[in-house]
Amino acid sequence: MPQSPASPRIVLIIGGGIAAYKSLELIRLLRKADMTVTPVLTRAGARFVTALSAAALAGEPAHEDLFAAEDEARMRHIELARQADVVVVAPATADLMARAAAGMADDLATTLLLATRAPVLMAPAMNRAMWAHPATRRSHARLTEDGVHFVGPEAGDLACGEEGAGRMAEPEAILAAIHDILKRRQGQGPLAGAHVLITAGPTHEPIDPVRYIGNRSSGRQGFALARAAAELGARVTLVSGPVTLPCPPGVDCVRVETAEEMLNAVQQALPADIAIFAAAVADWRPARQAGKKIKKDARDGAPVIELVENPDILATIGHMKEGRPDIVVGFAAETGDPVAAARDKLRRKGADFIIANDVSPGRNIFGSDENEVVIVSDTGARPWPRLPKTEVARRLVTLLAEEWLHRKKAGHP
């Protein structure tokens, strides 16, 4: 089928795994969907499918060698990186994910991944033990933070004879994920036209130039929420406390340190349609900040630090009389009974939703890639299973998008 000049251009990197045979079917589906496909085979990928097969189905030459003279005379790897609307890696093996996460560029595939500014979609495929290995989990987390999209893996029978998570997503699921990415790039997501304001990370309240009061928060959940909202087409402002995470693609990031700075940045970012307050804001700050380091002196004993209450950002926005966001969401990191605390917080803070989680010792929430939350609103409490924070973010933003659209259709906030 001939493609039109406006056809989305997909660069398909085929990694070295038995699931590579599915990539040939994916090429057929992409062509049927009026997309242009350029296959790129890794050295291992070419052991499972041939360049001739991929090229015949794609109707375009398949590329394998970074140092092919006829290609690199025109800097072909840079051309591919620039022309792609989406770069798809299917199958994405443990090795290929690890090299991409490390920023390596030792073959055509990894060089292209490093050079492209297009969205990248990976479809992992490997043995279940390899997928569960801490090294692969680190690669997945690093790539996710870098803005890479993932589809799968699925659970089921594996080529090695075992059963579990590791099967590459079916070509139809990969095609659907590509369509979603293209729609978001074109501003067609369910949050198109919406401004979503999100806070993330801790705040640091200075005691002196080297010490501070703060909360335990990596910022990962808030940053995942910002990325998920941007993927659904929203204009996103992310106000973050001091963390080292990179700003998600397409998100306007504002970096702050203290609770007062965060409140000021939030107010300056208004108006917003949806506001999600995921930051772990310090409840108190020192009444006075020492101008120089407080010295330890055994004769004087420990210094007395007078604390004053910080502004309550969630309550300030939740109880606004004018200009309040349509939907206000707070987080409640609690010990004991998090649902009861969330219900009380929902009322006191003027929020529409409170996302509660139990951070008691042993729960392993802070700094983890996973979270276990309960969605609390006026209609009840909905517990979710323990999930990767990226999946919590996708589910929550999807829920909020549906609620926002419902309210818009009903004609009331």
Secondary structure, DSSP 8 states (H G I E B T S, - for coil): ----TTS-EEEEEE-SSTTHHHHHHHHHHHHHTT-EEEEEE-TTGGGTS-HHHHHHHHTS--B--TT-HHHHTTTHHHHHHHH-SEEEEEEE-HHHHHHHHTT--SSHHHHHHHH--S-EEEEE---HHHHHSHHHHHHHHHHHHTT-EE---EEEE-TTS-EEEEE---HHHHHHHHHHHHHHHTT-STTTT-EEEEEESB-EEEEETTEEEE----SHHHHHHHHHHHHTT-EEEEEE-S------TTEEEEE--SHHHHHHHHHHH---SEEEE--B--SEEESS--SS-----TTT-S----EEE---HHHHHHT-SSS--SEEEEEEEESS-HHHHHHHHHHHHT-SEEEEEE--TTS--TT-SEE-EEEEETTEEEE---EEHHHHHHHHHHHHHHHHHHHHHHT--
